[in-house]
Structures are given as C-alpha cells and as structure tokens.
C-alpha cells in the first residue's frame, strides 16, 4: 500500500469522526425536544407503515445507539432503544426515515433494488480486500504479481465505491419520504419539521463522507494501476 492510500484513509477518518460527532450532537439536541403528537418512535413508525398500507413489516427494538435500520430480507424496521421508546423530534425523524426504506421496498424503488443486489458482491470484495491487506502487511504481495494485485484492488474498490454512491439516493430519498409524510400527516410542522430535517441532513452527511472516501480511494488505485501500465 502506498503512502497516498494511508493519507486518504487518515483524512477521511478525521472528516468522518467530525461528521459523526456532529450527528450525535444533533441527535442528542433534538432528543430533548418533544413533538406535538407525543408519540413514540415505534408509534410513529407503525402509523407511517399503516398510512402506506404496508402490513407485512414489523417494528422491533434493536440494541445500541443510532443502530436503526430497515432489513428488506425479513421486513423489519429495527429501532434503537432511544428511538423506539423516545417521544422526541429525533426519534420521530429517525423512525420515519427507516420506514421510508420500507416504503421504497414496497414500491420497488430502483436504487434500493440495485443496492440490495450488490450486497453479496460487496461482501466478497470486502473479504478480498482484507486478504490483500494482510498479504501486504506480511510482505506476501510481491509473489502475487504487482499489476495483478493492483487490478484486483481497482476492481474491489470500484465495487465499494459504486455501492457507496448508489446508497446516497437511497438515503436521501428515504429522508425526503419521511419529511413529506411527517408534514402531510401533521406530526411535525414549523420548527419541529425544521429540526427533523436538520437531524436527517447530518445523518445523510455520514453517507456522503463514506461515498467520497470510497470514490477517492478507487480513483487512487485506478490511477496507480494506469500509471504502472504507462511505464
């Protein structure tokens, strides 16, 4: 691994840490602000699913902090305890966002479908990257062939970058669906709606940083590979 890769890794690690801390601060801030409905995140999620006529998705309580997600495989909206039980702007916004993914799944949203199809390929690519990193650490990469190794890196990081880029419209669309429903249903308006939008925007920024990091890393390996072939 060249020095350029480690510089990229370090820079985006710092940026990611800053954005993540900002998101946590926003979540904690809006967790202290109640909503006019007074409903919990679980109730908000169930109401949104009911509004869209989605009967086969279950809302469950997960573990951890900001671990909320929608699982299309078993059709569950998993909400972290603070969101599941919370009765705040933050809880309602996050719960509605995750239900936005359920709505995407129910309406066969193309980007979500493509992203789901990519998951097995991304998992294989990540495994290959781990083996290559281990080989590089123990000095075993030379025997594999420099250009071949670099080509594998280009392909696997290209897959990672594509997956990260496809994730962006999925996340932004889920937030837009959530905010539109919260406003339409009367759950949040005015300052409450602005707070939900602010919290979801910072959540989306974590995906933006991840996508930029993956894209820059891919371009680094691609240019390195092309540079070798030009020699």
Secondary structure in CASP SS format (residue, H / E / C, confidence):
PFRMAT SS
TARGET T0000
AUTHOR 0000-0000-0000
METHOD secondary structure of the structure
MODEL  1
X C 1.00
X C 1.00
X H 1.00
X H 1.00
X H 1.00
X H 1.00
X H 1.00
X H 1.00
X H 1.00
X H 1.00
X H 1.00
X H 1.00
X H 1.00
X H 1.00
X H 1.00
X H 1.00
X H 1.00
X H 1.00
X H 1.00
X H 1.00
X H 1.00
X H 1.00
X H 1.00
X H 1.00
X H 1.00
X H 1.00
X H 1.00
X H 1.00
X H 1.00
X H 1.00
X H 1.00
X C 1.00
X C 1.00
X E 1.00
X C 1.00
X C 1.00
X C 1.00
X C 1.00
X C 1.00
X C 1.00
X H 1.00
X H 1.00
X H 1.00
X H 1.00
X H 1.00
X H 1.00
X H 1.00
X H 1.00
X H 1.00
X H 1.00
X H 1.00
X C 1.00
X C 1.00
X C 1.00
X C 1.00
X C 1.00
X C 1.00
X E 1.00
X E 1.00
X E 1.00
X E 1.00
X C 1.00
X C 1.00
X C 1.00
X C 1.00
X C 1.00
X C 1.00
X C 1.00
X E 1.00
X E 1.00
X E 1.00
X C 1.00
X C 1.00
X C 1.00
X C 1.00
X E 1.00
X E 1.00
X E 1.00
X E 1.00
X C 1.00
X H 1.00
X H 1.00
X H 1.00
X H 1.00
X C 1.00
X C 1.00
X C 1.00
X E 1.00
X H 1.00
X H 1.00
X H 1.00
X H 1.00
X H 1.00
X H 1.00
X H 1.00
X H 1.00
X H 1.00
X H 1.00
X H 1.00
X H 1.00
X H 1.00
X H 1.00
X H 1.00
X H 1.00
X H 1.00
X H 1.00
X C 1.00
X C 1.00
X C 1.00
X H 1.00
X H 1.00
X H 1.00
X H 1.00
X H 1.00
X H 1.00
X H 1.00
X H 1.00
X H 1.00
X H 1.00
X H 1.00
X H 1.00
X H 1.00
X H 1.00
X H 1.00
X H 1.00
X H 1.00
X H 1.00
X H 1.00
X H 1.00
X H 1.00
X H 1.00
X H 1.00
X H 1.00
X H 1.00
X H 1.00
X H 1.00
X H 1.00
X C 1.00
X C 1.00
X C 1.00
X C 1.00
X H 1.00
X H 1.00
X H 1.00
X C 1.00
X H 1.00
X H 1.00
X H 1.00
X H 1.00
X H 1.00
X H 1.00
X H 1.00
X H 1.00
X H 1.00
X H 1.00
X H 1.00
X H 1.00
X H 1.00
X H 1.00
X H 1.00
X H 1.00
X H 1.00
X H 1.00
X H 1.00
X H 1.00
X H 1.00
X H 1.00
X H 1.00
X H 1.00
X H 1.00
X H 1.00
X H 1.00
X H 1.00
X H 1.00
X H 1.00
X H 1.00
X H 1.00
X H 1.00
X H 1.00
X H 1.00
X H 1.00
X H 1.00
X H 1.00
X H 1.00
X C 1.00
X C 1.00
X C 1.00
X C 1.00
X C 1.00
X C 1.00
X H 1.00
X H 1.00
X H 1.00
X H 1.00
X H 1.00
X H 1.00
X H 1.00
X H 1.00
X H 1.00
X H 1.00
X H 1.00
X H 1.00
X H 1.00
X H 1.00
X H 1.00
X H 1.00
X H 1.00
X H 1.00
X H 1.00
X H 1.00
X H 1.00
X H 1.00
X H 1.00
X H 1.00
X H 1.00
X H 1.00
X H 1.00
X H 1.00
X H 1.00
X H 1.00
X H 1.00
X H 1.00
X H 1.00
X H 1.00
X H 1.00
X H 1.00
X H 1.00
X H 1.00
X H 1.00
X H 1.00
X C 1.00
END
